[in-house]
Amino acid sequence: MSVDDATASVEAALEASHQVRTALEILGLAPDYTCGEARSVFLSRVRVELERKLDCATLSLEPEGATGDALVVRFDEGCRVNGHTVGGEARFIFRGGEERLEVEADLRHLAVDDEPLSARVGYGTCGDEKRVWASAEGTLPRRPDVSFEVDVRVGIRQSSLPIIGGTTLVLDGQAELRRAEAVDLVRFDALEYEVGGYLPKEGSLTVQTSDGHVVSARFSSLVWKLGRAHVAVDGGPEVAVPIVH
């Protein structure tokens, strides 16, 4: 396997992780939950804060099954959100409250920067440690011959924005990339992203290709937005590939 082929495998894996990283930024639109707060009170606060932030969207409340509520956000064409152009519909679903709250954002009918998102993200808080998760599936926008499924857990560092915000997201999990009958298996290990960044600053990923090769990529930062991906095939020597975050 050539270095170019290995780099292409890494790029496809990163495109899949980019889907969930972008979805987490959309989840961060909602304010954080204060444990012990009634769900109805929190919903009212969410709606007021989102209406203040989003002057290019229409919000409505709907029941979500027997135990939840959904805040539906319909974005006007060309709406700008956290540096992205957003269109379509997002559903923020809330279940529980006071002792335990589950929040999920269903973004499968949303487009970000003219690319479909096809993701679901969420978090649970109160009663135990806060956990954040993300999953997505669909076709890679930049590689229409490749379909994907990705499932990650998310760590939060230096959080200052609601829910996920701050400066750094850390992704761990797995993905599958499919081209016709060929399936590549991907593992993400502590991929560290700045909010708004496309490529990771730190961490690693491993791709087990359908034809029996193992491609690894280790990421490191240099200065400002510059970094390197150290790519190796089948345990061989690493080749440094410059990247821009």
N, C-alpha and C positions, 0 to 999 in steps of 0.2 A: 504494500500500500504506500502511495506517494505522500509526501508532506502536504501537497495541495489537496489530495483527497481527504487526508486526516483533518486539515483545517476546515474543509467544507463540512465535515461531520460535526465539528465543534461549533461552527457558525449556525448550523441547523438547530443544534441543541440549545444554543443561546437564544435563538429566535423564539423557541418554545418557552424558555424561562422569562423572556421579555413580556410575553402575554400575561403571565400572572403578576409580574412586577408592576405593570401598568394597571392591572385590575386592583391591586392593593392601594395604589394612589387614589383611585376612584373611591374605594372604601373609606379612605381617610377624609373624605368630605364631611362625613357625619361627625358630630361632637362625641366625645367620650362619655361613657355611662358612669353615673355616680351610684355606687352600690347602696341599696336601700330605697332607691327612687322608684315610685310607681311607674309602670310602663306607659300609662297614658300621659303622665307628666313629661316623661322623657321624649315621647313621640311629639308632643307639642313643641318642646324645645328644639328637637331635630328639625321639625318643619320650619320654625321661625328662622333658625340659623341657616338652613339651606336656601330659603327664600331670600335671605339677605346676601348670601354668597352668589347665588345663581339668578341674575336678572334676565337670563336667556333660557329659562326652563319653566315648565308648568308642573306643579306638585299636586298630588291628590292622595288621600288615604283610602285604603281598601282593606277589608278583612282578608286574612290569610288562613284558610282552614278554620278549625274550631278553636285554635289556641294561639293565633298570632295576628299581627297586623302588618300591612305592607304600605310603605310610602313609595309611591310611583313617581319617578322623575322623568319627564319627557323633555328632551333637549331640543331647542330650536336649531335650525340649520346654521352651521358656522359657530355654534356656541364654544367659547374658550373656557377651559377649566384647567387650572394648574399647569398652564403652558401647553395644553393639548387642545386640538379641535375635536369636539365631541358631538355626536348625533345619535338619535334613536332613543331608547328607553332603558332605564335602570330601575330595578325593584329592590328597595332596602326592606328586608323582612325582619321583624322583631318578635321574639318569643320569650316567654317567661317574664322576669322582672323581680326586683328587690333582692331575693336570695340568689338568683341566677338569671342572667340575661344572655340569650343567643342572638347575634346579629348576623344576617347573611345578605350579601349584595349579589343579585342575579343579574349579570351583565351580558347575557347571551344575545340580547337584542340591541347591543350598543356597538357603535363604531368609534374608534379613537384614531385621529389622524388619518381618516379615510380607510382604516383597516378594521375588519370585524374583530371583536374581542373574544367572544365565545367562552367566557369564564364565569366561575362562581367563587366568591371569597367570603370569609366570615371570621367572627371571633366569638369566644365565650368568656365571660368575666363574672366575678363574684363566686364565692363558695369554694373556689380553688384557684390555682394559678391561671392567669389569662393565657389563652392559646389563640393563635391566629393560623388560618389555613387558607389554601387556595388550590383550585383545580380548574383545568381548562381542557378543551378538546376541539378539534376542527382541522382546518387546512392552514398551513403556514402561509401568511399573505405574500411573502417574498419568494416562496417556493411552492407553487400551486400543485406540484406533483407529490408533495410530502404532507401526509396527515399526521396528527400528533395527539397524544394524551399526556397530561402532566399533572402531578399531584405533589404538593410541597407543604412543608411546615415552615413557619416564618418566625424568626427571632427579631427582636426590636432593640436597637441600641440608640442611646442619646435621644429618646423620643421627646419632641416638643410640639408636634402637630397632633391633632386628635387621633386616637386609636392606633394608627401605625406610623404616623408622621416621623418627625425628627430627621436625622441625617442619614441613617443607615438601616437597610433591611438585609437580613441574612436568611438565605433560602437553603433548605435541606429537603431532599425528596428524590423522586424518580420520574421518568418520562419514557414514552415509546414513540418512535418515529417510523412511519410506514411509507414505503415506496412500492406500489403494487403488492407483491407477496413478500417483499423483504422487510424485516423489522429490526431496527436498531434499538437497543436498550440503553438508557441514559441514567446515570446517578449524579445528583448534585450534592456537593459537600461544602457547606458553609460558604456559598456564593454570596459575597458582600457587595451590595449596591448602594450608591448614593441615590436618594430620592430624585427622580428625573433622569437618571443615567441609564444608558442603553446597555453598556457592557459592565461586567463586575470589576471591582477593584482588587478583591482578594478571593481566595477559595479555589475550588477545583471542581472539575467534572470528569466523568469517565463514560466513554461510549463503547459498548460491546456491539460491533457491527454484525450484520447478518451473514457476512462471509467469513466470520471467525477471527477478526482482528480486534484488538483492544486499543483504543485511542484515549489518551489522557491529556488534559489541559490544566495547567496550574497558572493562576493569575496573580500578578503583582503590580504595584503602583510605582511610578517613577516620580514625576513632578506634575503638578496641576492636573490636567486631564489626560496625561500620557501614561501608558502602562505597557505591560507585556503579557502575552499568553505563551507559556512554555509548553509546547506540544510534543508528545512522544507517541510512537507506535510500537505496540507489542513489547513494552519495557525497554525500548532502545533509547539512544541519547535524545535529550530534549532539543528542540529547535525553537528559538525565541522569535515570536511574531509580534511586531509593534501593534498596539491598539490605541484608540482614542475613546475615552469613556463618554 
